Amino acid sequence: MKFFVDFLPILLFFAAYQLKGIYVATAVAIAAGVVQVVWQKVRHGRIEKMQGYTLAALVVLGGMTLILHNPVFIKWKPTVVYWVMAAGFLATQFFGPAPLVKRMLGHALTLADPVWRRLNLGWFVFFVAMGVLNLYVAFNFPEPVWVNFKLFGLMGLTLAFVIGQSFYMARHARHQETVDKAEEEA
């Protein structure tokens, strides 16, 4: 359910675009983003940081798209969000108690610190690349291609990356269990 709620503004943007074009789609995405954050606050009593950053980018860049009647701003929104996320992963690689990916998944998975760092750097590189890829498609292809890519391409690439990371974590988690068991027996 959370996955659906998180992607609802993107899905509604896509549907509105198909029916009424980029400006209506942008307004729908802003409204859906606000409703999503309010629902999160009411239901859980808090708003996740990334959800707040995403909404801020959507309101600012989507608002500029509507006010200036120029879709270039909404095309930048995924890149801005990806690069903010990349900056977060990179910053925690060097500052703080643990890399961001370990903070997010460490409660459910035991991995060696070098593995957490590689996973964290992987997410950093992935988000930088996704931001670049979004800009490439947004400014080198017609708008309808970008809209389709925004929903299907970016989501598909993210899913493929998550699956790849899962295999990587599973391989190292099994190894870590073996190391932990050997240490207990010694």
Contacts in CASP RR format, 6 or more apart in sequence:
PFRMAT RR
TARGET T0000
AUTHOR 0000-0000-0000
METHOD contacts of the structure
MODEL  1
MKFFVDFLPILLFFAAYQLKGIYVATAVAIAAGVVQVVWQKVRHGRIEKM
QGYTLAALVVLGGMTLILHNPVFIKWKPTVVYWVMAAGFLATQFFGPAPL
VKRMLGHALTLADPVWRRLNLGWFVFFVAMGVLNLYVAFNFPEPVWVNFK
LFGLMGLTLAFVIGQSFYMARHARHQETVDKAEEEA
5 36 0 8 1.000
5 39 0 8 1.000
5 40 0 8 1.000
6 36 0 8 1.000
6 51 0 8 1.000
7 155 0 8 1.000
8 32 0 8 1.000
8 33 0 8 1.000
8 36 0 8 1.000
9 29 0 8 1.000
9 32 0 8 1.000
9 33 0 8 1.000
9 36 0 8 1.000
9 58 0 8 1.000
10 29 0 8 1.000
10 150 0 8 1.000
10 151 0 8 1.000
10 155 0 8 1.000
11 151 0 8 1.000
12 28 0 8 1.000
12 29 0 8 1.000
12 32 0 8 1.000
13 25 0 8 1.000
13 26 0 8 1.000
13 28 0 8 1.000
13 29 0 8 1.000
13 32 0 8 1.000
13 147 0 8 1.000
13 150 0 8 1.000
13 151 0 8 1.000
14 25 0 8 1.000
14 147 0 8 1.000
14 148 0 8 1.000
14 150 0 8 1.000
14 151 0 8 1.000
15 28 0 8 1.000
16 24 0 8 1.000
16 25 0 8 1.000
16 27 0 8 1.000
16 28 0 8 1.000
16 29 0 8 1.000
17 24 0 8 1.000
17 25 0 8 1.000
17 147 0 8 1.000
22 65 0 8 1.000
22 71 0 8 1.000
22 74 0 8 1.000
22 143 0 8 1.000
22 147 0 8 1.000
23 65 0 8 1.000
23 66 0 8 1.000
23 69 0 8 1.000
23 71 0 8 1.000
25 147 0 8 1.000
26 62 0 8 1.000
26 63 0 8 1.000
26 65 0 8 1.000
26 66 0 8 1.000
26 71 0 8 1.000
26 74 0 8 1.000
27 66 0 8 1.000
29 58 0 8 1.000
29 62 0 8 1.000
29 74 0 8 1.000
30 58 0 8 1.000
30 59 0 8 1.000
30 62 0 8 1.000
30 63 0 8 1.000
30 66 0 8 1.000
33 55 0 8 1.000
33 58 0 8 1.000
34 55 0 8 1.000
34 59 0 8 1.000
36 51 0 8 1.000
36 55 0 8 1.000
37 47 0 8 1.000
37 51 0 8 1.000
37 52 0 8 1.000
37 55 0 8 1.000
40 46 0 8 1.000
40 47 0 8 1.000
40 48 0 8 1.000
40 51 0 8 1.000
41 47 0 8 1.000
50 85 0 8 1.000
53 81 0 8 1.000
53 84 0 8 1.000
54 81 0 8 1.000
57 77 0 8 1.000
57 80 0 8 1.000
57 81 0 8 1.000
57 84 0 8 1.000
58 77 0 8 1.000
61 73 0 8 1.000
61 74 0 8 1.000
61 76 0 8 1.000
61 77 0 8 1.000
61 80 0 8 1.000
62 73 0 8 1.000
62 74 0 8 1.000
62 77 0 8 1.000
63 73 0 8 1.000
64 70 0 8 1.000
64 73 0 8 1.000
65 71 0 8 1.000
65 72 0 8 1.000
65 73 0 8 1.000
65 74 0 8 1.000
71 143 0 8 1.000
75 134 0 8 1.000
75 135 0 8 1.000
75 138 0 8 1.000
75 139 0 8 1.000
75 146 0 8 1.000
76 135 0 8 1.000
76 138 0 8 1.000
78 130 0 8 1.000
78 131 0 8 1.000
78 134 0 8 1.000
78 150 0 8 1.000
78 154 0 8 1.000
79 130 0 8 1.000
79 131 0 8 1.000
79 132 0 8 1.000
79 134 0 8 1.000
79 135 0 8 1.000
79 138 0 8 1.000
82 127 0 8 1.000
82 128 0 8 1.000
82 130 0 8 1.000
82 131 0 8 1.000
82 134 0 8 1.000
83 127 0 8 1.000
83 128 0 8 1.000
83 131 0 8 1.000
85 123 0 8 1.000
85 127 0 8 1.000
86 123 0 8 1.000
86 124 0 8 1.000
86 127 0 8 1.000
86 128 0 8 1.000
88 100 0 8 1.000
88 124 0 8 1.000
89 99 0 8 1.000
89 100 0 8 1.000
89 101 0 8 1.000
89 120 0 8 1.000
89 121 0 8 1.000
89 122 0 8 1.000
89 123 0 8 1.000
89 124 0 8 1.000
89 127 0 8 1.000
90 124 0 8 1.000
92 98 0 8 1.000
92 99 0 8 1.000
92 100 0 8 1.000
92 103 0 8 1.000
92 120 0 8 1.000
93 99 0 8 1.000
93 117 0 8 1.000
93 120 0 8 1.000
93 121 0 8 1.000
93 124 0 8 1.000
97 103 0 8 1.000
98 116 0 8 1.000
99 116 0 8 1.000
99 117 0 8 1.000
99 119 0 8 1.000
99 120 0 8 1.000
100 120 0 8 1.000
100 123 0 8 1.000
101 116 0 8 1.000
101 119 0 8 1.000
101 120 0 8 1.000
101 123 0 8 1.000
102 111 0 8 1.000
102 113 0 8 1.000
102 116 0 8 1.000
102 119 0 8 1.000
102 120 0 8 1.000
105 169 0 8 1.000
106 116 0 8 1.000
109 169 0 8 1.000
109 173 0 8 1.000
110 173 0 8 1.000
110 176 0 8 1.000
110 177 0 8 1.000
110 180 0 8 1.000
111 119 0 8 1.000
111 169 0 8 1.000
111 172 0 8 1.000
111 173 0 8 1.000
111 176 0 8 1.000
112 172 0 8 1.000
112 176 0 8 1.000
112 179 0 8 1.000
115 169 0 8 1.000
115 172 0 8 1.000
115 176 0 8 1.000
119 165 0 8 1.000
119 168 0 8 1.000
119 169 0 8 1.000
122 165 0 8 1.000
123 165 0 8 1.000
126 161 0 8 1.000
130 154 0 8 1.000
130 157 0 8 1.000
130 158 0 8 1.000
133 154 0 8 1.000
133 157 0 8 1.000
134 149 0 8 1.000
134 150 0 8 1.000
134 154 0 8 1.000
137 145 0 8 1.000
137 146 0 8 1.000
137 149 0 8 1.000
138 146 0 8 1.000
141 149 0 8 1.000
END
